[in-house]
Amino acid sequence: MKQLSNILNIVLVGVLVLILVTLTLPNLTARATPALASSDACDSSRTVHVSGTAVVNVTPDRALVQLGVQSNGGTPSAVKAINTVSIESVVRTLKSLGIEAKDISTDRYIVQPIYENYNSLYIKGYRIDNVVAVTLRDVDKVSNVIVAALEAGANEVIDVELYTSELRKYRDQAREMAMQAAGEKAQALANTAGADTGCVLNINENTWSYYNGWWSRDNQNLWTQNAVQNVTPSGGSGSLPQDGPVSLGQISIRAEVNATFSLD
């Protein structure tokens, strides 16, 4: 009798397990169904491939000025002393204009012999090229900094580089505009063909920036742009004084995307 009771208990447990499995299986199937439906909705057999391009033209809000002091002397110690006096005068002048010490750094320091002539091994003196890099957080100071540094003892202006401190911000903005342009182009093409765009199947992106100064104006790639936007950084004047030797121009931040959309 006891053995029969045990058999009945085992049978009951088996029936309960079978009932639970039967109830659970439809739920699992239902959960999997949306994923399959989503995959089926994105038909990769009918697609449209488009490109989108956008340019954000930004007025620079930072400048990197490289100023040099070149000195000559008969001996290494003599030319070092001459150069030190001049470079210290330049640095003091830069600081008096409100430029912090952290924004003034030695960019290059070269000591080289001066020979009697090209084929001679006789050294008649030495030359030092000492270059300091100055980061200006106020681009309106570029002209004054250059003039003041030359008056203080600098005798070379190696380079003036203008850039934006918010490159990431404008790069993201250009990328978003390019993707929007690509989507609008895809929709327009699909409508012309009597279809509609579905999901995005593939995206390739490329972003870069270039300076539009005197050598390169805003008409670069003019006919290939889907979207162009001009931006003046907050707090920036957007231009230098009229009597300054440096013109700001603009930095063009360009984004290009290639995207493939499914067709419904």
N, C-alpha and C positions, 0 to 999 in steps of 0.2 A: 504493500500500500504506500509506504514511504517512497519507494522507488518510482511508483507511478506519479506521485506528487511532484517529485524532482523533474520528471520528464515533462509534465505539464508546465512547470515554471520555465523550463528551457524553451519550450515552444512559444510561450507568451512573450518571453524576452525577444525571441527572434521576430515575432510578429510586430512588436513595438519598433524594433530597429528598422524593419522594412517600411513601416508607416512613416517614420521620420525621414528616411531616405527619399521616399516618394514625395513628401511635402517639401523637402529642401531642394530637390533637383529643379523644379520649375523656377524657383527664385534665382538659382545660379544661372540658369539659361537666360532669364530676363535681364540679369546684370550684364551678361556678356553681349546681349543683343544690341545695345546702343553703340558699343565700340565697332561692331560689325556694320551697323547702319552708317556710322560716321565715315568708315573707310569706303563703303559703297557710294556714299554721296560725293566723294572726291574722285571723279572720273579722270584718270590720267591719260586716257586714250584720245581725248579731245582737249587741246590746250592752246593758249595764246602766249607768246613770249614777247615781252616788251622791255624797254629800258627807260629809266627816269633820271633826269639830271637836275640838280639845283645848285645855285651859287649864292652864298651870303657874303656880301662885301662889307668888311668891317674897318672902321677907322682905327689905326693903331693907338694903343694906350700905354705902350712901353717902348723904350729905346735902349739899345746897347751901343755905346760909343767907345771905340778903341782909339786911344790917344797915345802917341809915341814920343819918346825923347831919345834922339840919337846923338851920341857924344863921341868925340875923338880925343885921343891923348897919346903921349909918347910911351907911357908904360901902363900896365894894367891898373896899378894903384892910382895913377893920375887920372885916367879916364873914369875910374869908378868914383872918385871924389867929385869930379865934374858932373857926372850923371846923377849922383845921389842928391846934390844940391838942387838940380833942376827938377827931378821927379818929386822930391819932397815939397818943393814950392807948388807944383801942380796939384798934388794931393791936398795940401792945405787950402788951396783955392777952391777945389771941388767941395771940400767939407764946409767952407764958408758960404757956399751956395745952398746949403741945406741937404747935401747928399750924405747919407749915412755911411759909416766905414764898411759895413757889410756889403754895400753896393759898389765898392771900389776894390778891385783885385788885380794882381799882376797877371797879365795874360801871356807875356813872353819876355824873356830876359836872355839876350844873346851877346856873348863876348867873342869877337873874332879878330884875328890879326890882319893888319893892312900891309901888304907886300909892296916892295919897290915897283915891281911890274908883274905881269902875268907869269912870266917864266922865272922870276927871281925867288930865291929862298930867303932873301934878306927882309926882315920885318922892320918896318919903319914906324910902326905905331899900332894902336889898338882902337877898336870901335865897339861901343855898346849900343844895342837896340833894346830899349826898355819900353814895353807896351803895357798900359793899364786899361782894363775893361771897366767901363762905368755903366751901371744899370740905372736908367732914369725912369722913375715911376710917374713923372710928370713930363709928357712929351713936349710941352711948351717951353721946357728949359733947354732943349737941344742946342739952339742957336747960341744962347748965352754961355752954356757950358763950353762949347767949342772955342768961342772967342776968348773967354776968360782963361782957358787952359793954354791957349797959344801965347797969350800975354804973360802967363806965369812961367813959361819956359818950355812948353811942349812945342815940337817942331814938325810933328807928323799927325795927320788925321788918317788913321788906317782904314776905318770903316764905320758906317752908321747903319745899324740894323734896326728896323722898325717891326714890331710884332704886337700881338694881342695876348693879354694875360688870361683870356677866357676862351682859348682855342677849343677846349672840350665842349663848352656850351654851344658855340656856334657850329661846331662839327656835327653835334647831335641834331641841331636845328636843320642844318643842310641835309642830313641823312633822312630826317622825317619828311622834309619837303620833297626830296627825290622819290621816296617811296610813295607818297601821295600822288605825285605826278605819274608814276608808273601805273598805279591803280586806276587813275582816271583815263589814261591812255588805253589800258587793257579793256576797260568798260566801253569806251567809245568804239574800239575795234570790234568788240563782241556785238554791240548793238547794231553796227553796220552789217554784220553777218547774220543778224537775226537771232543772236544767242545772248547769253548772260554769263558773267564771270562767276566762278565758284570759289573754291579755296585756293590758297597759295601753295604751290607744289615745291617751288625752289626760289631762293634769293641769293644773288651774289652782289657784294658791295665793294666800292672803292672810294676812298676819301683822301683828298690832299689839299694843300693850301699853297698859294703863290702870291708874291707881292706885286701890286700894281702901282709902281712909281712912274718915273719919267720914261722908263724903257718899255712899259707894258700897260696899256690902258684897258678900260673896262670892256672894250669890244673884243677881247680875246674869247674865242669860242662863242661869240654872240649868237650865231645862228643855231647852235646845238643845245641851247639852254631851254629847259622846260619851265624853270622858275628862277627868278633873281630877286634878291632882297638886299637893300642897303641898310646898314646898321651903324649908328654912332654909339659907342660905349657910354654907359651912364657916367656922368661926371666929367666926360671928355669934351674939350672944346671943338674938336673936329678939324682944327686947322692951326697952323703956326702963324706968328706975326708976319705981316707982309714983307718986312725987311729981312727976314731970316733966310739963311742959305739952304735950308732943308725943307722940302715939301713932304707932307705926310703921305699923300696918296691913300690907297686902300689895300687891305689884304683880302684876297678872294679865297674863300674856303669852299671848295667844290666837292660835291658828293654825287656819285653815280651808282645806280642799282640796276641790275638785270633780274627780272622776276618772271616766273612762269605761273600762269593761272589756269585752273581747269575751266572748261566751258560747260554750262548747263543747257 
